[in-house]
Amino acid sequence: MPGWPHGQTREEVRGLIVVGTSGWQYRDWRERFYPAGVPQRRWLEHFAERFATVEVNNAFYRLPERDTFAAWRARTPDDFCVAVKMSRYLTHVRRLREPAEPVARFLDRAAGLGDRLGPVLVQLPPTLRADPEALATVLRHFPAEVRVAVEPRHPSWWTDDTRRVLERHRAALAWADRGSRPVTPLWRTTDFGYLRLHEGRARPWPRYGRAALAGWVGRLAAAFGDGEPAYVYFNNDPGGAAIVDAVAFAGSARRAGLPVSRTPTARPAEGAGRTGVAPAQGMS
């Protein structure tokens, strides 16, 4: 499994937290995270040296060709993990109907990642009311070896029927935060966790405060134990907030005694802008 610290296997770690961001190509990260001398075509390599995972959101808007996924695999280290957001064609256009073809096409292309493929995120439209049977049909089309996280956004989904569907198909309910508070139930539905942090309440906007980050560390530690990874992605990208908060979150988790995938240190990187961050000297 990608991202284990110090080469440990899944069975040798307790509740590994795998920390990354939702995407890596943001112009305002230049000279905050990416040194001025690093061309944009090399940003993925720079990112993957400092983080062990990323969540790819552009697949939601336009599904890349298999060659693109294969190129990402070739450009990242062996322990790197790519979570991929499911195409909106299934979730927002078809609204979960007739899933066989879109799921098969998605998996065929994402297979270019090989062993770099992490969880698949199925984010539902905020206007899509609960249809647990339709969701169950979608989940049946994913092979057992592919981890799937589902992020419903209409409150009608928060029922026992939804929870049973997720548990039956070993899919994770994607926990979500907006405004430094949970906007989803904190259900544990399988043996891995998936958390998305969209927007904090600290300053400067949209940063997260220390107490909010520590709270999420505690929730993950309470829900997931031996050999059960939790994938954590910061989606508050403006101004490099996601990078800063991911580093702070990882530090909080380490202080709590949890193993965490590699993250940058807080000190400026040589040749980077004032808020740049350098790679950590190891993983703990």
FENFENSUL-V673727 format. One record per pair of residues at least 24 apart in sequence whose C-alpha atoms are under 6 Angstrom apart, sorted by the first residue. I is the first residue (numbers start at 0). GAP is how many residues later the second one is. Records with the same first field share a line. If there is no record, write none. Layout:
BEGIN
I->GAP ; GAP
END
This chain:
BEGIN
1->77 ; 78 ; 79
2->49 ; 76 ; 258
4->256 ; 278
9->217
10->216
12->214
13->211 ; 212 ; 213
14->209 ; 210 ; 211 ; 212 ; 213 ; 214
15->213 ; 243 ; 244
16->212 ; 213 ; 243
17->213 ; 242 ; 243
18->213
19->33 ; 34 ; 213
20->33 ; 212 ; 213
21->33 ; 211 ; 212 ; 213
22->32 ; 33
27->211
28->211
30->241 ; 242
31->241 ; 243 ; 244
32->243 ; 244
34->236 ; 237
47->28
49->213 ; 214 ; 229
50->211 ; 212
51->28 ; 210
52->27 ; 28 ; 29
53->28
54->27 ; 28 ; 29
55->28
56->28
58->26 ; 28
59->25 ; 26 ; 27 ; 28
64->44
65->43 ; 46
68->43 ; 44
69->42 ; 43
72->40
79->36
80->35 ; 36 ; 37
81->34 ; 35 ; 36
82->35 ; 36 ; 37
83->36
84->35 ; 36
85->35 ; 36
90->33
98->39
118->28 ; 29
119->28
120->28 ; 29
121->28
122->27 ; 28
123->28
125->27 ; 28
128->25 ; 27
129->26 ; 27
131->30
135->29
148->24 ; 25
149->24
179->32
190->37
191->36 ; 37 ; 38
192->37 ; 38
193->36 ; 37 ; 38
194->37
195->37
196->37 ; 38
197->37 ; 38
198->37
206->34
212->36
216->36
258->25
259->24
END
